[in-house]
Amino acid sequence: MKYIKNKYWVGLVALILSACNIDRSPYDSITADDLKNSESSAQSVTLGTYSRMKDWSNNWHRLFEYPSDNVALSGTTTDPLFFTYNYQRIPNGSRVGGFWRSSYQIIVGANKTIEALQEGSSDANDQLLAENYYIRALMHFQLVNILGRPYVQGRENEGVPLKLDGDHLNHPTRSTVGEVYDQVEADLLKAASLFTEDKSNAYATKEAVWALLSRVYLYMEENDKAIEYADMVIESGKFSLLSTEKLGDYTKLAPETNSETIFAIKFIPDADYPSNGWYTVGSLYANIQGTGWGEMYASRSYLELVREYPEDQRYKFIQPKVIDENITWALYVDNANSYKWKEVTKSGDDYVYDEGGQAKTLDKVSNGHGGFNYSIQTAEGNKKVLIDKKLDLRNGFPKYYILKCSGQEDQVHLWSPVISRLAEMYLNRAEANAKLGNSELALQDVNLIRERAGIPSSGLYTVANLNGKTILDAVLEERQLELAFEGHRKIDVFRNNRSMDRAYPGTHLAGSNPITSVSPNDNAVIEFIPEAQLLVHDGLTQNP
């Protein structure tokens, strides 16, 4: 393919020419003059920008979630998602290229609207400006977090191009991470000052702005401000945590009927996924009613964490694929990070298995909250086991389906990706307080989330019962439990100067040079700038 200079922003003009609204109604003849002269045209383009976020969210999820320690792939694939999952980056992957392209398409669409509307000319115009400033900030923020190093590693590191106009022929070079964060902050503060309507959580609102500001400041370690904006959302009275009984149904609810969701990218039943959801995010995580590949499962490390308390409702987002209810397995992981299992029989609180014709019993120790942790003696030493019914396997990997991206409004793989929700605000506040030394306040918020999840009082934290964890350890562990499969974990690990532990079963360990641990300073923490952009964009530099 022959490249020409203006292909840096390929498709951006098409955004304006083919904008569509949330209900997919076309607006094929909108021009820049229309935008300036008609509030309805600006509204239409803004709706089209929201609609484009649906396609954007697919690669966003994959790039942010697949490199985490929450997931385990059960096979190899030619899809470039594999190279994000296993930290073996490639410079020409379609997932990163698609994320770059759709992010900047959305940014230019927002810029077109911002340029066309005069602030203060009407309440309707100010509302549209506020929404578009938020959208522009969100896109730049997500771009810099996948293509630039964590803010705490240095403001002067290379970030991403700041695109602040609607001219598709204007190709900015990379700004620093600090400059991008500064612009994101400025756009969000501007947006917060302009809202004139109180819309549903399928649209940008002032509370969505506050929620994102809380996260931005948390990443910048401006902890007092992170708390301030989390408080503003919490104290707004507009949101409430779902009850313990409803938590497992979180993603089954349409965004507008979910009291906890602050902002979500709304997908519509049937209209968005008429084929029940093949080629969706959820389809890789689970096969439901015959739809979906069901090839990426909950990781062993996440399973051990979420199953520590049987009452934890967050385990409802995991579905073991049982094929025989009459057979019980004790599953463990050997030194080669492969799954192994023994068939066991329950006898009171014990589990008995056969070893060379001899009956043996799993070791057990009290877990301190009414149950036991079990382990098995092997030639490689003592191994922790999980007890399950006989499970279906794929390439030797037990199938632990992930349901957090499926099932909205009873459609198999329909899902409206959540950008911000109330639980995150409590956890943002907890992390910020932990870093400020406010231990009791931090644990209050962690315990609020744990108690809502159904964890009994014996599992709530005090400063005296952390069992060797720091306050920050407890907060980050709770963030992993609560926000799993929502695109937070990778960033949470590296921005806190921690290593990503991938020493668990999965095909990220396939090949001759598997990566079992990724340090926060590793080059692989950030993706390559799409190679195609380097070919057409003078001055654009590659990540190391």
Secondary structure as GFF3:
##gff-version 3
##sequence-region A 1 544
A	DSSP	three_ten_helix	5	9	.	.	.	ID=ss1
A	DSSP	alpha_helix	12	17	.	.	.	ID=ss2
A	DSSP	alpha_helix	32	37	.	.	.	ID=ss3
A	DSSP	alpha_helix	39	65	.	.	.	ID=ss4
A	DSSP	beta_strand	71	73	.	.	.	ID=ss5
A	DSSP	alpha_helix	81	85	.	.	.	ID=ss6
A	DSSP	alpha_helix	94	116	.	.	.	ID=ss7
A	DSSP	alpha_helix	123	147	.	.	.	ID=ss8
A	DSSP	three_ten_helix	151	153	.	.	.	ID=ss9
A	DSSP	beta_strand	158	161	.	.	.	ID=ss10
A	DSSP	beta_strand	174	176	.	.	.	ID=ss11
A	DSSP	alpha_helix	177	192	.	.	.	ID=ss12
A	DSSP	alpha_helix	206	220	.	.	.	ID=ss13
A	DSSP	alpha_helix	223	234	.	.	.	ID=ss14
A	DSSP	alpha_helix	244	247	.	.	.	ID=ss15
A	DSSP	three_ten_helix	250	252	.	.	.	ID=ss16
A	DSSP	three_ten_helix	255	257	.	.	.	ID=ss17
A	DSSP	beta_strand	261	264	.	.	.	ID=ss18
A	DSSP	alpha_helix	281	285	.	.	.	ID=ss19
A	DSSP	beta_strand	296	298	.	.	.	ID=ss20
A	DSSP	alpha_helix	300	306	.	.	.	ID=ss21
A	DSSP	three_ten_helix	313	317	.	.	.	ID=ss22
A	DSSP	beta_strand	318	320	.	.	.	ID=ss23
A	DSSP	beta_strand	322	333	.	.	.	ID=ss24
A	DSSP	beta_strand	339	347	.	.	.	ID=ss25
A	DSSP	beta_strand	350	355	.	.	.	ID=ss26
A	DSSP	beta_strand	358	361	.	.	.	ID=ss27
A	DSSP	beta_strand	363	366	.	.	.	ID=ss28
A	DSSP	beta_strand	372	378	.	.	.	ID=ss29
A	DSSP	beta_strand	381	384	.	.	.	ID=ss30
A	DSSP	beta_strand	386	391	.	.	.	ID=ss31
A	DSSP	beta_strand	393	394	.	.	.	ID=ss32
A	DSSP	beta_strand	397	398	.	.	.	ID=ss33
A	DSSP	beta_strand	400	402	.	.	.	ID=ss34
A	DSSP	three_ten_helix	408	410	.	.	.	ID=ss35
A	DSSP	beta_strand	418	421	.	.	.	ID=ss36
A	DSSP	alpha_helix	422	435	.	.	.	ID=ss37
A	DSSP	alpha_helix	439	452	.	.	.	ID=ss38
A	DSSP	three_ten_helix	457	459	.	.	.	ID=ss39
A	DSSP	alpha_helix	471	483	.	.	.	ID=ss40
A	DSSP	alpha_helix	489	495	.	.	.	ID=ss41
A	DSSP	beta_strand	500	501	.	.	.	ID=ss42
A	DSSP	three_ten_helix	507	509	.	.	.	ID=ss43
A	DSSP	beta_strand	517	518	.	.	.	ID=ss44
A	DSSP	three_ten_helix	523	525	.	.	.	ID=ss45
A	DSSP	alpha_helix	531	536	.	.	.	ID=ss46
###
